[in-house]
Amino acid sequence: MTNHIIAEATLTDLNAITHLLTVLFTQEADFEPQPEKQMHAVSDILRHPDKGHFLLIKHQSKVVGVVSLLYLTSTAMGGKVALLEDMVIDEQHRGKGFGSALLNAAVNFARQQGCLRMTLLTDADNAIAQKMYQDEGFTHSAMIPMRLILDT
């Protein structure tokens, strides 16, 4: 993998991010693509960097991957932490190191933002992603994710 650039997303990247989220939510078991909702949420985050950031990886001037970092304050850690979400690489560019490069950039970016911990969720059957995360130092947590949908 050569000729790639990793950068913070801006509002001009809204369509590219929404397209990649459609790819991601098509393959994830718990979600379905709803481009209008995704566009609204991405726009909100991009307009309010205290909520989070999106990082993009570009290859030959084309956005081929995205990851989001959402910020919380952890009482356990005593400060700011990041939730890594929406990590997706375009299908044509998978297995070429773009995911690892983007993940490393996200970890470094979170450190620069003063985050003390990074947490992520991945599909239970996505062994490739789990291996990449473990190779980059992520470990399993004893915590079990649960959710309650409050409004649909």
Backbone as JSON, one array per atom type, in Angstrom:
{
  "sequence": "MTNHIIAEATLTDLNAITHLLTVLFTQEADFEPQPEKQMHAVSDILRHPDKGHFLLIKHQSKVVGVVSLLYLTSTAMGGKVALLEDMVIDEQHRGKGFGSALLNAAVNFARQQGCLRMTLLTDADNAIAQKMYQDEGFTHSAMIPMRLILDT",
  "N": [[0.84, -1.17, 0.0], [0.73, 2.05, -1.02], [0.96, 5.61, -1.51], [-1.12, 6.83, 0.07], [-3.28, 8.94, 1.99], [-4.09, 10.19, 5.14], [-6.6, 11.92, 6.76], [-8.41, 14.41, 8.67], [-11.91, 14.43, 8.44], [-14.14, 16.65, 6.7], [-17.06, 18.74, 6.21], [-17.3, 18.65, 3.47], [-16.78, 16.06, 2.85], [-19.0, 14.59, 3.37], [-20.8, 13.09, 1.66], [-19.12, 10.99, 0.75], [-18.5, 9.72, 3.16], [-21.06, 8.93, 3.99], [-21.67, 7.13, 1.94], [-19.76, 5.08, 2.46], [-20.64, 4.3, 5.0], [-23.06, 3.17, 4.31], [-22.15, 0.9, 2.99], [-20.93, -0.38, 5.19], [-23.12, -0.72, 7.02], [-24.68, -2.41, 5.57], [-23.41, -4.82, 5.77], [-23.22, -5.34, 8.51], [-24.71, -7.07, 11.21], [-26.44, -5.95, 13.13], [-27.43, -3.55, 12.16], [-28.94, -1.4, 9.66], [-28.7, 0.19, 6.48], [-29.52, 3.59, 6.46], [-29.47, 6.15, 4.85], [-30.26, 8.92, 5.12], [-30.49, 9.3, 7.88], [-27.87, 8.61, 8.64], [-26.43, 10.62, 7.31], [-27.38, 12.9, 8.63], [-26.44, 12.44, 11.27], [-23.64, 12.24, 10.88], [-23.08, 14.78, 9.87], [-23.76, 16.32, 12.12], [-21.79, 15.51, 13.96], [-19.47, 16.32, 12.58], [-19.83, 19.07, 12.64], [-19.58, 19.61, 15.31], [-16.93, 19.24, 16.94], [-16.36, 18.59, 19.59], [-17.91, 16.44, 20.13], [-16.91, 14.39, 18.55], [-14.78, 12.97, 15.97], [-14.19, 12.31, 12.49], [-12.01, 10.31, 10.64], [-10.41, 9.97, 7.52], [-9.19, 7.76, 4.99], [-7.41, 8.15, 2.09], [-6.79, 7.06, -1.2], [-5.06, 7.5, -4.1], [-6.41, 9.94, -4.44], [-9.05, 9.24, -3.84], [-11.59, 8.61, -1.46], [-11.24, 5.86, 0.52], [-11.71, 4.69, 2.9], [-13.02, 5.01, 6.25], [-13.24, 6.11, 9.65], [-14.76, 6.62, 12.8], [-14.43, 8.58, 15.76], [-15.84, 8.88, 18.82], [-16.48, 10.87, 21.66], [-16.38, 10.51, 25.2], [-16.72, 10.97, 28.77], [-15.03, 9.17, 31.12], [-15.72, 7.82, 34.23], [-14.35, 5.78, 35.44], [-11.8, 5.89, 34.27], [-11.19, 8.46, 34.79], [-11.27, 10.6, 33.03], [-11.24, 11.77, 29.61], [-12.37, 9.57, 27.07], [-12.39, 7.5, 24.12], [-14.74, 6.25, 21.81], [-14.47, 4.03, 19.33], [-15.93, 3.89, 16.26], [-17.76, 2.85, 13.33], [-15.8, 1.89, 11.51], [-14.62, 1.31, 8.4], [-13.51, -0.02, 5.35], [-13.45, 0.45, 1.9], [-14.66, -2.16, -0.18], [-13.02, -2.98, -2.37], [-10.51, -2.28, -1.54], [-9.74, -3.69, 0.66], [-7.68, -5.76, 2.78], [-5.22, -4.79, 2.09], [-3.76, -3.27, 3.77], [-4.83, -0.79, 4.36], [-6.79, -0.61, 6.37], [-5.35, -1.16, 8.76], [-3.56, 1.0, 8.71], [-5.34, 3.16, 8.93], [-6.52, 2.58, 11.4], [-4.28, 2.77, 13.13], [-3.76, 5.5, 12.8], [-6.1, 6.52, 13.93], [-5.85, 5.71, 16.61], [-3.54, 7.16, 17.36], [-4.52, 9.76, 16.9], [-6.58, 9.88, 18.81], [-5.05, 9.77, 21.13], [-3.72, 12.23, 20.88], [-5.88, 13.88, 21.28], [-6.2, 13.67, 23.94], [-7.34, 11.4, 24.98], [-7.83, 8.63, 27.15], [-8.46, 5.99, 26.9], [-9.55, 3.62, 24.46], [-12.4, 2.23, 23.08], [-14.14, -0.33, 21.31], [-16.65, -1.88, 19.25], [-17.24, -4.88, 17.49], [-18.54, -6.99, 14.92], [-19.46, -10.24, 16.0], [-18.88, -12.36, 14.31], [-16.9, -11.44, 12.64], [-14.05, -12.25, 12.01], [-11.72, -11.41, 10.69], [-11.56, -8.61, 11.11], [-11.44, -8.64, 13.91], [-8.97, -9.9, 14.32], [-7.25, -7.97, 13.22], [-7.69, -5.82, 15.01], [-6.76, -6.99, 17.39], [-4.1, -7.46, 16.67], [-3.25, -4.87, 16.69], [-3.19, -4.27, 19.33], [-5.56, -4.21, 20.81], [-7.67, -5.68, 23.28], [-9.86, -8.28, 24.51], [-12.74, -7.44, 26.42], [-14.13, -7.89, 29.69], [-16.61, -6.96, 29.85], [-19.98, -7.03, 28.64], [-21.66, -6.07, 25.79], [-24.79, -4.4, 25.74], [-28.01, -3.25, 24.65], [-30.64, -0.82, 24.36], [-33.13, 0.26, 22.36], [-34.33, 3.43, 22.13], [-35.86, 5.17, 20.6], [-37.41, 5.0, 17.47]],
  "CA": [[0.0, 0.0, 0.0], [1.44, 3.31, -1.11], [0.17, 6.75, -1.97], [-2.35, 7.07, 0.83], [-3.31, 10.11, 2.85], [-5.09, 10.12, 6.2], [-6.94, 13.29, 7.13], [-9.69, 14.65, 9.32], [-13.0, 14.7, 7.51], [-14.85, 17.92, 6.78], [-18.4, 18.63, 5.64], [-17.21, 18.32, 2.04], [-16.65, 14.6, 2.76], [-20.25, 14.01, 3.86], [-21.32, 12.06, 0.76], [-18.21, 9.85, 0.75], [-18.68, 9.02, 4.44], [-22.38, 8.28, 3.96], [-21.55, 5.95, 1.06], [-19.04, 4.01, 3.17], [-21.51, 3.8, 6.06], [-24.03, 2.28, 3.66], [-21.41, -0.36, 2.81], [-20.76, -0.98, 6.52], [-24.39, -1.14, 7.61], [-25.2, -3.51, 4.76], [-22.77, -6.06, 6.19], [-23.34, -5.55, 9.95], [-25.94, -7.77, 11.58], [-27.32, -5.16, 14.0], [-27.81, -2.26, 11.59], [-29.31, -1.36, 8.25], [-28.43, 1.53, 5.95], [-30.56, 4.62, 6.42], [-28.58, 7.26, 4.48], [-30.68, 10.22, 5.65], [-30.11, 9.33, 9.3], [-26.42, 8.63, 8.73], [-25.98, 11.94, 6.88], [-27.7, 13.83, 9.71], [-25.54, 12.2, 12.4], [-22.27, 12.59, 10.48], [-23.05, 16.24, 9.8], [-23.77, 16.82, 13.49], [-20.46, 15.27, 14.54], [-18.5, 17.18, 11.89], [-20.06, 20.46, 13.07], [-19.33, 19.71, 16.76], [-15.78, 18.37, 17.21], [-16.33, 18.12, 20.97], [-18.6, 15.15, 20.12], [-16.09, 13.37, 17.91], [-14.12, 13.25, 14.7], [-14.06, 11.28, 11.47], [-10.77, 10.29, 9.87], [-10.53, 9.32, 6.22], [-7.98, 7.36, 4.28], [-7.59, 8.35, 0.66], [-5.82, 6.42, -2.09], [-5.2, 8.1, -5.43], [-7.4, 11.02, -4.28], [-10.39, 8.72, -3.58], [-11.82, 8.15, -0.09], [-11.41, 4.4, 0.5], [-12.01, 4.21, 4.24], [-13.41, 5.99, 7.26], [-13.43, 5.67, 11.03], [-15.2, 7.72, 13.67], [-14.1, 8.58, 17.17], [-16.82, 9.61, 19.61], [-15.87, 11.14, 22.95], [-17.13, 10.41, 26.46], [-15.9, 11.1, 29.97], [-15.1, 7.93, 31.9], [-15.45, 7.94, 35.66], [-13.34, 4.76, 35.78], [-10.49, 6.35, 33.81], [-10.96, 9.8, 35.31], [-11.08, 11.58, 31.97], [-11.79, 11.58, 28.27], [-12.14, 8.31, 26.36], [-12.94, 7.47, 22.76], [-15.44, 5.08, 21.28], [-14.17, 3.89, 17.91], [-17.1, 3.36, 15.55], [-17.89, 3.06, 11.88], [-14.55, 1.59, 10.8], [-14.92, 0.58, 7.17], [-12.67, 0.16, 4.17], [-14.13, 0.06, 0.66], [-14.42, -3.58, -0.44], [-11.93, -3.16, -3.33], [-9.23, -1.92, -0.94], [-9.51, -4.47, 1.88], [-6.57, -6.7, 2.73], [-4.05, -4.13, 1.51], [-3.11, -2.47, 4.8], [-5.5, 0.49, 4.61], [-7.45, -0.68, 7.67], [-4.34, -1.01, 9.82], [-3.06, 2.38, 8.67], [-6.39, 4.04, 9.46], [-6.66, 2.29, 12.82], [-3.13, 3.38, 13.8], [-3.98, 6.94, 12.8], [-7.17, 6.8, 14.89], [-5.27, 5.57, 17.96], [-2.67, 8.32, 17.58], [-5.37, 10.94, 16.97], [-7.25, 9.85, 20.11], [-4.03, 10.17, 22.12], [-3.52, 13.68, 20.73], [-7.08, 14.53, 21.83], [-6.18, 13.49, 25.38], [-8.12, 10.22, 25.38], [-7.12, 7.69, 28.02], [-8.83, 4.63, 26.51], [-10.37, 3.5, 23.26], [-13.26, 1.04, 23.09], [-14.84, -0.55, 20.05], [-17.48, -3.07, 19.07], [-17.15, -5.46, 16.16], [-19.43, -8.15, 14.79], [-18.91, -11.46, 16.58], [-18.41, -13.27, 13.26], [-15.93, -10.76, 11.78], [-12.74, -12.69, 12.5], [-10.65, -10.61, 10.07], [-11.47, -7.35, 11.85], [-10.99, -8.92, 15.27], [-7.53, -10.14, 14.27], [-6.59, -6.68, 13.01], [-7.74, -5.07, 16.26], [-5.86, -7.64, 18.34], [-2.74, -7.2, 16.21], [-2.94, -3.48, 17.02], [-3.12, -4.12, 20.78], [-6.86, -4.28, 21.48], [-7.93, -6.94, 23.98], [-11.26, -8.5, 24.86], [-13.18, -6.9, 27.7], [-15.07, -8.74, 30.42], [-17.93, -6.33, 29.73], [-20.82, -7.53, 27.55], [-22.51, -4.97, 25.31], [-26.25, -4.55, 25.71], [-28.6, -2.0, 24.17], [-32.08, -0.59, 24.38], [-33.49, 1.28, 21.39], [-35.28, 4.33, 22.8], [-36.75, 5.82, 19.64], [-37.14, 4.52, 16.11]],
  "C": [[0.89, 1.24, 0.0], [0.47, 4.4, -1.53], [-1.16, 6.89, -1.23], [-2.17, 8.29, 1.72], [-4.4, 9.88, 3.88], [-5.33, 11.54, 6.68], [-8.24, 13.33, 7.91], [-10.73, 14.96, 8.26], [-13.57, 16.09, 7.76], [-16.24, 17.72, 6.17], [-18.38, 18.31, 4.15], [-17.09, 16.82, 1.81], [-17.94, 13.87, 3.12], [-20.78, 12.89, 2.96], [-20.44, 10.81, 0.74], [-18.37, 9.04, 2.03], [-20.01, 8.27, 4.44], [-22.36, 7.05, 3.07], [-20.86, 4.8, 1.78], [-19.86, 3.46, 4.33], [-22.6, 2.89, 5.51], [-23.4, 0.91, 3.43], [-21.32, -1.09, 4.15], [-22.07, -1.52, 7.06], [-25.1, -2.21, 6.79], [-24.64, -4.84, 5.26], [-22.89, -6.33, 7.69], [-24.71, -6.12, 10.3], [-26.93, -6.87, 12.33], [-27.87, -3.89, 13.37], [-28.27, -2.42, 10.15], [-29.05, 0.06, 7.75], [-29.68, 2.4, 5.97], [-29.82, 5.94, 6.12], [-28.98, 8.62, 5.04], [-30.28, 10.36, 7.12], [-28.59, 9.4, 9.45], [-25.88, 10.02, 8.36], [-26.23, 12.98, 7.97], [-26.7, 13.68, 10.87], [-24.1, 12.6, 12.07], [-22.12, 14.11, 10.45], [-22.99, 16.86, 11.19], [-22.39, 16.66, 14.14], [-19.43, 16.19, 13.9], [-18.64, 18.64, 12.32], [-19.71, 20.69, 14.54], [-18.17, 18.79, 17.15], [-15.62, 17.95, 18.67], [-17.03, 16.77, 21.09], [-17.73, 14.05, 19.53], [-15.48, 13.87, 16.62], [-14.26, 12.05, 13.78], [-12.69, 11.43, 10.84], [-11.02, 9.51, 8.6], [-9.18, 8.83, 5.77], [-8.3, 7.45, 2.8], [-6.45, 7.66, -0.09], [-6.08, 6.95, -3.49], [-6.36, 9.09, -5.45], [-8.82, 10.54, -4.02], [-10.48, 8.26, -2.12], [-12.1, 6.65, -0.15], [-11.71, 3.84, 1.88], [-12.33, 5.35, 5.18], [-13.46, 5.32, 8.63], [-13.91, 6.87, 11.83], [-14.72, 7.48, 15.09], [-15.13, 9.45, 17.87], [-16.28, 9.73, 21.03], [-16.87, 11.08, 24.11], [-16.17, 10.75, 27.59], [-16.11, 9.84, 30.8], [-14.8, 8.2, 33.36], [-14.38, 6.94, 36.08], [-11.94, 5.23, 35.43], [-10.17, 7.75, 34.33], [-10.74, 10.85, 34.23], [-11.7, 11.13, 30.66], [-11.39, 10.23, 27.68], [-12.8, 8.39, 24.99], [-13.63, 6.15, 22.5], [-15.15, 5.07, 19.79], [-15.37, 3.22, 17.25], [-16.9, 3.51, 14.06], [-16.58, 2.88, 11.12], [-14.9, 0.76, 9.58], [-13.94, 0.98, 6.08], [-13.47, -0.32, 2.97], [-13.71, -1.36, 0.29], [-13.24, -3.82, -1.38], [-10.55, -2.92, -2.71], [-8.93, -2.69, 0.35], [-8.34, -5.44, 1.67], [-5.29, -6.11, 2.19], [-3.36, -3.21, 2.51], [-3.78, -1.13, 5.1], [-6.17, 0.51, 5.97], [-6.48, -0.48, 8.81], [-3.8, 0.41, 9.87], [-4.08, 3.34, 9.28], [-6.58, 3.82, 10.96], [-5.51, 2.91, 13.61], [-3.29, 4.89, 13.89], [-5.04, 7.33, 13.82], [-6.66, 6.71, 16.33], [-4.4, 6.78, 18.28], [-3.48, 9.61, 17.72], [-6.07, 11.01, 18.33], [-6.27, 10.24, 21.22], [-3.81, 11.68, 22.08], [-4.7, 14.47, 21.3], [-7.17, 14.37, 23.35], [-6.98, 12.3, 25.88], [-7.25, 9.23, 26.14], [-7.39, 6.23, 27.65], [-9.63, 4.71, 25.22], [-11.11, 2.18, 23.34], [-13.9, 0.91, 21.73], [-15.7, -1.79, 20.15], [-17.26, -3.57, 17.66], [-18.08, -6.67, 16.11], [-18.73, -9.41, 15.28], [-18.34, -12.4, 15.53], [-17.39, -12.63, 12.32], [-14.51, -11.04, 12.28], [-11.6, -11.86, 11.93], [-10.47, -9.3, 10.83], [-10.95, -7.59, 13.26], [-9.5, -9.17, 15.31], [-6.76, -8.84, 14.09], [-6.56, -5.88, 14.3], [-6.79, -5.67, 17.3], [-4.4, -7.41, 17.96], [-2.29, -5.78, 16.56], [-3.02, -3.21, 18.52], [-4.44, -4.13, 21.52], [-7.02, -5.65, 22.12], [-9.43, -7.05, 24.26], [-11.54, -7.92, 26.24], [-14.1, -7.91, 28.37], [-16.49, -8.18, 30.35], [-18.67, -6.9, 28.52], [-21.7, -6.37, 27.08], [-23.99, -5.35, 25.34], [-26.8, -3.22, 25.22], [-30.1, -2.02, 24.32], [-32.35, 0.53, 23.39], [-34.59, 2.14, 22.0], [-36.27, 4.97, 21.84], [-36.4, 5.32, 18.25], [-37.74, 5.43, 15.07]]
}
